[in-house]
Amino acid sequence: MKYVQRRVLVPALSAVFSIAVVLSTGVDASAQSSSFPDIGSIFPSTGSIGGGTDSAVAQRISAIFAEHGVPGAQVIYTDNNSRKEFNYGVANAKTGDPVSSLTTFEAASMTKVVGTYVVLQLVDEGLLDLDTPLSKYFEYPRIAGDPAAAKITARMVLTHTSGLPGWATAPSGPNLDTTPLNIIFEPGTQWSYSGEGFYYLQKTVESLTGMKFTELAKKRVFDRFGMTSSNLVYNPDFEAVSAVGHAADGTPKALRILTNANIAFTLRTTATDYSNFLRGALVKGEGLSQATRDMMFTAAGSADHGGSDKDAIGHIKWGLGIGLQNNELGKAIWHWGDNGAFKAFFIAYPETGKSVVILTDSQNGLDTIDEIDHEFFGPNTVYASRWIKEAE
């Protein structure tokens, strides 16, 4: 993949675009991630663009989203000394409500990383063993009587080797808890992305702790990292600042009301909140033992989804609940989210402390990954985006 330097200058932006920058002098900003106040309270969204270099970056990012037909987005870039926030476009093309720091987006499968963090805390606490079959902890009616399914472990779920399908039925539909599950291959023998596996793990954890995952996420993640705009189920208090998804042609969808928490896809959040989690929980490893955090970032095996881009597949592995990439810039952790009309992505380089979070309200959102990545990290091969294109 070649890096193409964009030289698009936008003298007058048609979409609302605001930028905020937080600088940290003599203090490691990532170490402060759990205590960042809401950035919108410091830099209210005014529709103006900051000066100097950040203004040029904002213009280029605006051009990227506009070129790909993305109505609205949030981007947060953070390194060890600063954090830069870019809010672009509209949360709803019909109403024209502008995206601000408080606008919430569906994070889709990036929810899985939050779920993984909670699970690994329970592993550290001795409540759950990664290699003990989940069937020893919880009798899951949907796999009853299947001896192969009884072998599934938490490690298999987190590394997408459980043998369960992506989804056996619509994950937001009424039949999820009653639709039988069938194993599609012997657990632990190959890689295949599975939302069903994460839902099975969620049910197991809820049984073990006696708590709903909404409570676990609030206590162990949202409260810890100051994620005041994040939730796993619909919260009417946030409806006024909730972005709606948009089809590829920009047509807005109705606001989706998700009332059943699912650690595979139901997180609604802001880029600020998710960046706080990313930097605190993953980059800094807060709340995890060093050994567990290191294990999370250790390749468990191939992430071969059967695509034809073998070069990309060769540079992508899977750790515990997270994608791993190795390229010219070194080792990165990443994940993507795809809820159809919402697309999301993050990538971070733990060794350098640099990260970027991208949330979009568009079916076209993933088309912007490479160009946004290059704005902040410079020339590099984004194998993750190439891998995603064949995984979609």
N, C-alpha and C positions, 0 to 999 in steps of 0.2 A: 504494500500500500504506500503510495507516494504522498508526501506532505505537500499541500498546495497552499502557498502563502496568499491570504486574502488581502486585496488592496481596495476593497470597497469602502468608500467614504459616503456617509449619509448626512448631508447638510441639514436636513430637516426630517425628523422621524415622525412617521404617521401614527405609530403606536405609542402608547404611554410606556416610558422606560425610565426607571429610577435606579440609582446606584448608591450604595452605601459602603464605606470602608471603615473597618475597625483596625487600628494599629496598636501593637503591644510593644512598649519600649522596655527592654531589659527583662521581659517576662515571656516565658514560653506560652504562647496563646493556646496551644493545644492542651496544655496542662490545666487551663482554666475552663475547658469546654463545658464542664458540668455546671458552671456558675455564670455563663454568659446571660445577661438579661435579654429580653426580646429586642432584637436589633431594630425593629420598627419603632420602638419607643424612643430610640436614640436618634434615628434618622428617618423621620416620617416620609412616606412616599409622596413626593410632590410633582412627579412627572418630569423633573429636571435631571440633567446629567452632570456628574461630577467633572472636574476639569482635568487637563493634562492627559497623561497616558491612559488613565481609567476612562476618560471620555472616549478616546479612540477605541478602546476595547469594547465599551458599551455599544458604540456605533456598529462595530463589526459583528458583535453578537446579535444585535437587532437585525442586521442584514441577513445573518444566517437563519434565524427563526422565520423571518419574512419570506426568504427564498424558498423555504420548505413548507410554507403554509401552516405554521404553528401559531394559533391565536394567542396563547399565553404560556409563560414559563417563569420559573425561578431558577437562578444559578447561584451557588455559593462556592467560592474558591477560598481555601484556607491553607496557610503555611504556618511555620512556627512563630511568625512575627505579625501576621495580619490576616484579616478576613475581609473579603470583598463580596458584596451581594448585588446581584442584578435582577431586577423585577421587570418583566417584559409583558406588554400586551394586555389582553383582556381575559378575565375569568369566565366570561360568558359572552359570546359573539352577538347574542340577541339583545342583551341588556347593555352591553358596552362597559360593564363594571371593570375597572382596571385591576390588574394584579398588583398586590402590595405584599409587604413582608408577612402579613397576617393571613393571606389567602392560602387555603388548604387544598391539597391535591391528593388523589389516590396514589399511593406509593407502589401498589400492586405487589409483585413478588419480592420487592425489597423488604416487605414485611417478614419474610423468612429469616432475614439476618437478625432482626429484633427477637424473633422466637428462638433462634439458635442461641443468642446471648443468654436468655433466661434459662434455657435447658442446660447450658454449660455451667451456669452458676449452681444449678441443682446437682450437677456431676461433682463439682468441687465440694459441695456440702455433703456428699455421700448418699443423697437420696436416690440417685439414678446412676446406673452403670452403663457406659456406652456400649458394652458388648454382651449384656444380658438381654435375651429376647424380651421384647415389650410384652409379649403374651404372659410372661411370668409376673408382670405388674398389673396388667389390665386385660380383662376379657372383652375383646372388641367384637360385637355382634356381626359386624359386616364381613369378617373373615373367619367366622366360626366354622370349624370342621376342615379347614385347609391346613394340612401339616406343613406345607412350604411357607405359608404366611406366618405361621407360628415361630419361624426362625428369625423374623425381622428384628433388628436391633436399632437403637437410637443412632449408632454410628452409620448404619446403612441408610437410614432416613436422611441424615445430614449430608451424606456424600452422594445421594441420589443413586444408590445401588440396592434399594429395597425390593425391587421387582414389582412394585405397585404401579399402576398406570398414572398418567397425568391427572385425569379426573374420570371417574366412572359415570358421573352425571354432572349436571350444572352445579358448580360449587356454591352459587348463591341461591339455588333453588330449594324448594321445600323437601325434596327427597334425598338430600345428601346423607342424612343419618340412617336411612333405611335401605339404600341401594346396596346390594351385595358387591363385594370387591373380589376380583379374580387376579391372581398373580400372573404376570406376563412373562416372567423368566425367574429362574432360581435366584433367590435373594443372595446378594453379595458377589454375583458373577459378572455383572456388567453395569455400565452407567446408563441411566435413563431418567430424565427430569420428572419428578413426581410431586404434585401438590397433595395428592392423597396421602403420601407418606407423612408429610408434615401435619396433616390433619389428624392422622392416627397418633402421632407423637403428642400433639396437643391434648387429645382425649386422655392419653396415658398420664401426662403430667397433671392434668386437672384431677384425675382420680387419685394420684399419689399425694397431691398437696391439699386436696379438698377445697381448692380455690379455682374460680374461673380465670381464664387467661387474661381477661380484661383487668382483673385485680392484680394478677402477677405482673403484667406489663406496666401498669400504673406504678406499683410499688417498686419494682426492680429496674425499670427503665425510664418511664416518663418523669416521675418525681426526681429521680437521681440526676438526670441530665437536663432538667429545666425545660422539658418538652410540653409546654403548656397548651399547645395547639394540636396535640396528637391524640388519637383515639383509635380503637379497633372496631368500634361500632358507631353507628350514626348518633351524633349528638346535635340536637336541634339548636343548641346555643351557638354552634358554628355555621349554621346554614347561610347566614348573611355573607360569610367570607369563604364559602365553599365554591371552588371552581367546578364547572361541569365539563364533561368530556366533549370532544369535537371529532366528527368524522374527518376523513382525509380531505374532503372538499370544504371543510370549515363549518359544516352544519352542527350546531350545538345539540347535545343530547339532554335529556331530562336529568336532573340531579338524582343520583342513585342512592337509595336508602338501604344501607346494609345493617341489619340488626343482629346478625349472628357473627360473632368474632371467629376469624379463621386465620391462623398464623401463616397461612400460605399467601394471603393476598389482601386482607381487608384494612390495612393501616391507611389512615388519612392523616396527613402531616404537612408541615412546611419544610422548605429546604433548610431554614435555620435550625429547626428542631432536629431534623435528620442529621445535619452536619454535627450538631452537638453530640448526638449519639455516636456517630461514626468516629469522631475524634476522641471522645471519652472512653467508650466501650472497646473500640477496636484499635485505633492508633495508639492510645495510651494504655489500654488493657485494664481500665478501672473495673473493679468488681470481679475480676478473674485471677486465678493463680497464674504465675508466669508460665508454668508448664502447660496449662490448659490453653492459654492465649497462643503459645507457640504451636501447640498441636492444631489449633484452629487454622493456622496459616501454613500447615505442612500438607503437601500434596498427598491425598489418599489414593490417588491413581488417575487414570485417564479420564478425561471428560469428552470422550469421543461420542458425539451424537449421530455419527454416520454420515456427516456432510462430506462434500467433495474438497473443501478447502483444508487439505491435510496440513499445510503450513500453519494455519491458524490453530487447528486442533492440537498440533504439536507444542504450541506455546501456551495452551490453556490447560490447567489442571483444576481439580476441585478439592478444597479443604473441608473443614467442618462447617457446612452451611454457607460457604462463600466461594466465589470464583477466584482463581489465582492466575496472574498473567506474568510472563517474563519477557521483557523486550529490551530495547536499547537503553531505557531509563532504569532498568533494574526490576525488582520484584514488586508487583502491585496486587492489592486486593480489590475486588469489584463485584458488583451485582447489577442486574437490570430488573426493570419492572414493566409488565405489559398487561394492562387490563383493557385492551382494545382501544378505547378512546382516551386513555391516559397512558403515557409512556414515561419511564424514569430510568436513571442510571447514576451510579457513583463509581469512582475509582480513587484509590488512595495509595500512596507510596510510604509505608510506615517508616522506612529508613531515612527519608528526607522530611517527613512530616507534611507533605503536600497532598491535598485532596480536592476534589470537586464533586458537587452534588447537582444533578439536573432533574427538575420535575417539570413535566409539560402536560397540558390539557388537550393533547392532540394525538390522533392516530399516527401522525407523521413524526412524532417526537424523537424516535430513535435514529432518524435520518440525520440528525444534527450532531450526533456524538463525536465523530471524528473532528469536525471543525471546531466545536467548543473545546474539546480536549487540547487541540493544537494551540488555541489561544492562550492557554495557561501553562502547558507543559512543553511547548515547542515541537519541533519535528520528532516524531516517533511513530512507530507502527502500532495502531490500536487493534491488536489481535482480538480483543474482547468483542469489538463491534462486528468484525468479520465472522467470528464464531456465532454471535447472536443472530446474524442475518440468516444463517442456515438452521439455527435452532428454532426460529419463529415458525 
